[in-house]
Amino acid sequence: MSRRPPVALVVAAVAVVALVCLPLVYLVVRVAEGGADAFDVLGRPRTVELVARTCGLVAATTGAAVAIGVPAAWLVTRTDLPGRRLWTVLLALPLVIPSYVLALALIAASGRGGLLGLPEISGFAGALAALTLATYPYVFLLTAAGLRRLDPSLEEAARSLGQTRARVLWRVTLPAVRPSIGAGALLVALYALSDFGVVSLMRFDALTRVIFLQYRSLFDRTPAAVLGLVLVALTVMVLMLEARASGRLGQARVSPGAARRAARVTLGAWTAPALAFCAAVVAVALVLPIVVVVWWTLRAPSFDAALDTLWEPALRTLLAAGLAAAAVTVAALPVALLAVRHPRRWTRLLERGSFVSNALPGVVVGLSLVFFAARYTPALYGGLAVLIAAYVVRFLPQGLSAIRAALERVDPRLEEAARGLGHGPASVLARVTVPLVAPGLLAGAALAFLSTMKELPATLLLRPIGFDTLATEVWTATGVSAYSRAAVPALALIVLAAPVMWLLVGRGGHGFDEIER
């Protein structure tokens, strides 16, 4: 649109991005307090090693997630794979399992005395395995959404020109869904950059683990702040690479009525290997952690007593996740509207700015909000509002991706027609825009809900006194190696998250059509 954006919309979007950038401001303040000497940490061999190890883990995790997610998405959307709908749900369900629970499951299944007797899994290999299993569903679901929306006439035209199915897949299908693959890879990379639980349990020194350990100490926190800025720089690099690699090459249909399914590819002799591939992924990413959690639960000294003490953390988890999902949705809407309906360089920069703090570990987000809340809003300090604000900072990109995708598929002429009938911007938003993008709002809220349930470091730092959630219950128990006691809240997390995941992957996974960028 060429018309000037409403002032209220600009103010709301700027306020949201300002909140998201508070952790970055906090890091800058901390570094400035250290003076020019603060940057000496960048020249240390240990820092260079940490950056290299973190980049290596992020790149390997992203590559592995794409290697699993893209073939799986193609199998369930474009082939005659038996049980496609069931496999869609099973392959997506690992998204409900916290990454630190996956890491614990791998640890329990390996080493001396492990359930499976596998070689001990730890360090880089362990972190890579756990993070890949926890994040490949992002690539799988977004790629599947892109494949479902792809106009089959493109592939049919290539086939009519004598191209083999393999060449059509490589030269037509995959390039057409590259934005979807890139969106999934971006989420994976940002997740791997910000993860704390997995690298801690696997004893792998990535930037997040070292930052957390330094912030826990009572010594100078300036080096940790410098390392936090390094994480921000890596985030910016990831965003730039994703924008360049993916572009905006999605193929749109004329209207929903013009949609038709692509012809299914007959697997033939490849049916058994395809089923084996899907079964292996589900076995390791879904069945193994559930079996481990159930096994630990059965070994709990008093299951009934543990269950009785679980109701309050479960209710608090649902309350915090529900409030966070609503807050993320409301906060993401003005940013998405500004970026899509008023595309200018500054609006795109504003949108990208909402991703800046996403890769920071939750401990940095938590400490930054503690810093500003204690100084400038003492009435809110120690309350639930600060915790919800931290969730918005962490998970705004998830809601933003969903809403942006939905807005891009709404013809702006519908909103212009409403304005031509005398409706103001607020009325058009409430009566036209919001109803049309409702599926995207729901999808983004559901994904933020899931992520909030699993969030750990920020919750540990910012929760009000006595406000224990299922995630903090799991972490407290694992901190003293009481795995049987940790199993009950971990199992409760999975059970509570499963229905939300069903909203996203039910009906063949169409809920994630709204999250594709």
N, C-alpha and C positions, 0 to 999 in steps of 0.2 A: 504494500500500500504506500502511496506517496503522501497521504495526508499526515499532518503532525500528530504524534501520539498524545493522548490526554495527559494532563499534568499529574493527575492522581495515579495513573498507571505507571508513569515514570518514577514518581516518588515511592510507590510500593515496591517496584522492582529494585530500585537503588537501595532501599532499606533492607530488603532480603539479601542482596549480594553483600551489603555492608556487614550484616550479621555473619554471613558465611566467611567473610574475610577477617573476622576478629582474631582467629588463631594466627593468621599471618601477621597481623598488627602486633599481637603479643610477642611473636618471635622477634620481630624487628626491634621492639622496645627492649627485650632482653639482650639482644645482641648489641644494641646501641649503648646499653649500660656497661657493657664490657669494653667499649672503646675499640680502637683499631686492632688491638692485640687479640680480639676475639676471633678474628679470622685466621689466626695462626694454626688453628685446628685443621683447616682445610689442607695444609701442606704436610700433615703427618702421614706417614706410610699406612698407619692403621686406618685413617679416614679413607684413603684411596682404596684400601682393601675392602672396607665396608661398602663403599659405593659400588665397587665391582661385584661383590657378592650379592648385593641387593638387585642390581641390574640383571645379573645372571639368573637369579631366582625368578624375577618378574618375566624376563624373556622366555625362560624355559617353561614356566607355568602357562603363559599365554599361548605359546606354541603347542604345548601338550593339550590344553583345553580346546584349541581350534582343531587339533588332530582328532580328538574324540567327538566334539560337538557337531562339526560339519558333516562327517559321514553318517552319524546317527540321525541328524535332521533329514538328510537326503533319503535315508532308508525308510523313515516313517512317513514321509510326505510324498515321495515320488516312485516308490516301488510297491510290489505286491507282497511285501514282508508279512508273514502270518502274524496276526495280533497287533497290527500297527497302533491301534488306539491304546491298548494296554501298555505297549512299549513306550508310547509317548508319555504316559503318566509315570511309569516306573523310572524312565531315564531322567525325568524332571524332579522327582521326589528328593534326591539328595540335597536339593536347595533348602529343604527344611531342617537339615542337620547342621548344627554349628560346626564350623571348621575345627574348633578345638576338640569337639567330640569325635570327629573323624580322626584327628591326630591321636587321641587317646585310644581309639579302636585299633589303629595300626600298631601302636606301641603294645597293646595288649595281645595282639595276634602274632607278634614277632618276638624274637629273643628267647633266651632260656626260660622255659616254663610258659611260653606264650600259647595261645589257643591253637595256632596252626603250626607252631614250631618253625616259622620262617626265620631267616637271618635277621638280626636286630636292625630295625629301621630307625634311623635318626639322622641328624645333620641335614645336609643339602638334599639328599635323596628322600628323606622322610618328609621334609617341608614341601618339596616338589610334589610328592605323591598326595599328601593331604590337601594342599591348595588346589591341585588339579581336580581332584575328586569333588571338592567343595564348589568349584567355580565353572566347570565345563557346562552345567545346565544353562548358564547365561548365553553361551554361544549356541548351544543346542536349541533353546527355545526361540531366540531371536532369528537364527538362521531358518528354522522351520517356519516362522511367521513370514519371513521374506520369500521363501519358496512357495508358500500357499498364495501369496499375493502376486507372484510373478505371472505376467501374461504368457500363457503357453504358446501363443502364436509366434513368439520370438524363436522358441526352440523348434517349432514345426517348420518355420521358414528355413532354418538351418538344415533340418533333416531333408527338406525337399530339394536342397542344393547338393545332396549327396554326402553330407557330413555323417560320420558314425556317431553313435550315442556317446561314446567316450569323448570325442572331440566337441560335441555339442555341450556336454557337461563342463568341459574345461574352458571352452572359448565363449560360451554364451551364458550358461546357467550361473556358474560361479561368479563371473564378472558382474552379472546383473544383481546378484544378492550381496555383492561386496560391502555395501553400506550396512547391511544387517550383520554380516560377519564382523565388520569393524566395530559396530556398536557393542557386540558381545565381547570382543577382544578388549575393548576399552574398559568395560566393567571388570573384566578379569584382571587386567593390568593394575587398575586402581585398587582393587581388592588386595592383590598381592603386595602392592606397595605399602598399604596401611595395616596389613595383618600383624597382630601381636601374639595372639594365643598359640598359633601353630609354630611359629619360629621359636617361641619360648619353650614349649613342650618338647620340640625336636632339638633344642639346644643348638640352634643355628643363629650365629651372630649376624643378623640383618640390621639395617638402620633403626627400625622400629624397636627392636629388643634393646639395643644399646641406648637409645633415647630414653626408654622407659626406666632402665636401670640407673641411668644418670639422674633422671628426675626424682627417683626414689631416694637418692642419697641426700645428705645434708650439706654437700659441698657446692661449689660453683656450678650453676646450671647453665651458664652461658655457652659452653661447648655443645650441650644438648640442643640449645636453641639454634645454634649454627647448623647442626645436623638436621634439625627440623626444616630450616630453609633449604638445605640440600634436597630434602624430600619434596618440597614445593617446586623446586627447579626441575626435578625428575618428573613431577606431575605435568608441568607445562610442556615438557618434551614429549610425554606420552600423548597429550592432547593434540599437539602439532602433528605428530606422526599419524595419529588416527584420522585427523582432518585431511591430511594429504593422501593417505592410503585409501580411505573410503570415499571421500568426496560426497556428492549428492547425486548418486547415479541410480537411485531406485526407480523402478519402472512402475508407473501407475496405470490403473485401468480407468476407463472413462467413467464408470459408475458401478455400484455394487451389482446392478442387474446384468452388466456385461461380463461378469466373472464366470469362468468355467474351469473345470478341473483339467489338469494336464493328464495325458495318458500315463498309466502306470507302467513302469519298466518291469518286465518279467525277469526275476532273478535266476530262475532255473537252477543250475548246479551251484550257484552262489548263495542259495537260500540257507543252507546249513552253516557256511562261514558267517553269513550276516547275522543269523540267530545266535551263533556262538559269540560274536563280537558284542551284541547287545546284552547277552546274558552275563558275559564276563564283567562288563562295566557295571551293570546293576548289582552283581554279586559283591563286588569290591566297594562300590560307592554307597550302596543302600543296605544290602543284606548283612554284610559284615558288621557295620557299626550298630545296627539294630540288634543283632545276635549278641554282640559284646555287651551292649547296654542291658539287655534282658538278662544275660548271664550274671552280670554284676548285681542286678536288681534281685535276682533269686538268692544271691549270696548275702544280701543285706541282713544284718542281725535281726531287725524288726521292721518288716515291710509295712505293717499296719501303722506302727508309730511314725514311720517316715511319711506315709501317705497323709496322716492326720496333720502333720506340720507343713504340708505342701500347699494347702488351699490358699493361704494368704499370699505366699510368693507368686502362685499362679494367677490370682486375681490382680495383684500389683503388676505383673508382667502384661496381662491383657489391657489393663488401664493405661499403662505407659505406652504400649504399642499402639493402642487406639488413638490416644491423644497425639502421638507422634505422626501417625499416618494422616490424620486430619490436618495437622500443622504443616506437614510437608506438602500436601496437596494445595492448601491455600497459599503457601509461600511460593510454590513453583508456578502457579497460574499466571501472575503478572509478568514474571520473567519470560515465560513461554510466549505469552501474547505479544510482548514487546519485540521479541526476536523474530517471530513468524509474521506478524501483521505489520510491523514497521521495521523491515530489514535495512539496517544501516551498519556501518562499521562499528560504531560505538555500542549499538544494541547487541551485536554479535560478540563483542568483547565483554559486555556485561554478562551475557549468557555463559561464555567460557569462564568468566570469573567465578561462577557458582561452583565450578569443579575444583577450584584451587585447593581448598582445604580437605577435599575428599580423601586424598592419599595420606594425610597426616594421621599418625596413630591417635587412637581415642584419648590417650593420656594427655597429649598436647592440646587437643580440643577441650578436654575437661579442665585442664589447668588454666587455659586462656579465659574460659568463661568464669572460673573461680576468681581470677585476677580482676576482671572487669566488673563482675557482679559485686564483689566485696568493696571495690572502690567507688562505683558509681550507682549501683542499685542495691544497697544493703538490705532493703526490705525483701528482695527476691532471693538473696543469698541463702543457700541451704534448702531452698524450696523446690517443688516439682517443676516449676516453670523453667528454671535454669537447665534441668536435665532434658526437658523437651526441646529447648533451644539447641542443646548439643546434638540431639538426634536430627534436628533440621539441618544443622551444619554438616553432619555426616552423610545424610541420605537424601538431600535435596536433588542431586543429579538423577536419582532413580525416578522420582516423580516428574522431574523436568523432561526426561527422555520420553516418558509415556505421554505427557500432555502435548509436547511439541509434535510428536508423531500424529496424534489425533487432530491437532489443529491444521497440520499440513494437508490433511485429507478432507478438510471442510472448505467448501467454496466460499471465498470471502465476499462474493456477490450477495450471498444470503444476508450477511451482516449489513452490507451497504443498502440492501433493499429495506431492511428494518429501520435503518437511520433515515432513509428517504421517506418513510411513513411517519416520521416525527419522534422516534424513540431516541433517547439519549444514550450515551456510552454504557451507563450502568444498567439500563433496561435491556439493551442489546446483549450485554454480557449475561444477564440473568435469564432472559427469555429465549435467546437464540444460541449463543456460543456454548454456554455450559451444558444445556441438554444435548447438543450435537457431539460434544467431546466427553460426555459422561463415561463411556467405556474406557477412555484413556485415563480419566480421573480415577476410576475404580481400580484399574490395573496398576497405576503408579502408587495408589494408597495401599494396595495389597502387598506390593513388593517392599514398600517402606515398613509396613507392619511386620513382615517376615524378618527384615533386617534388624529392626529394633528389638525384637524378641531375642535375637542372638548377640546383640551388642554387649561387649564386656568392659573394656577399660574406662570408657566415659561413664558407664553406669556405676562402676566401682568408686569413681572419684566424686560424682555429682549427686548420687541418690540421697534423698533426705534421710535423716537418722531413723533407722528401723525399716526403711523401705527396701527390703531385700527382694530381688527378683529370682526367677529360676536360673538365669545365667550366673548371677552372683553366688547362688547356692551351689551350683556345679563347680565354680572356680574355687570357692572356699574349701570344699571337700577335696578337690584334687590337689590343692596346695599342701595338704597334709597326707597325701597319698591314700585318702579314704575313698577309693574308687567305688565301693559298694554303696556308700552313702551318696556319692555324686550321681550314681546311675538313676536314681528315682527322679530327681528334677530334670536330668537329661532326657529321660524317656517322656516325661511330661511335656517338655519343650517340643519334642517331635510330634507328640499326639495333638497338641494345641495348634501347631503350625500346619499340620497336614490338611485340614479343611480349607485354610487360606490358599494353600498351594493348589488345591482342587479348583478353586475359583479361577486361577490363572491357567491351568492346563486342562480343565474340563472341556468337554465338547471338542476334543482333538487339539487342545492347546491354543484356542483362538484368543484367550485372554492376553497372551503375549503378542498378538498382532498389534496391540495398542502401545507396546513398549518399544517396538522396532523404530529406530530413528531414520 
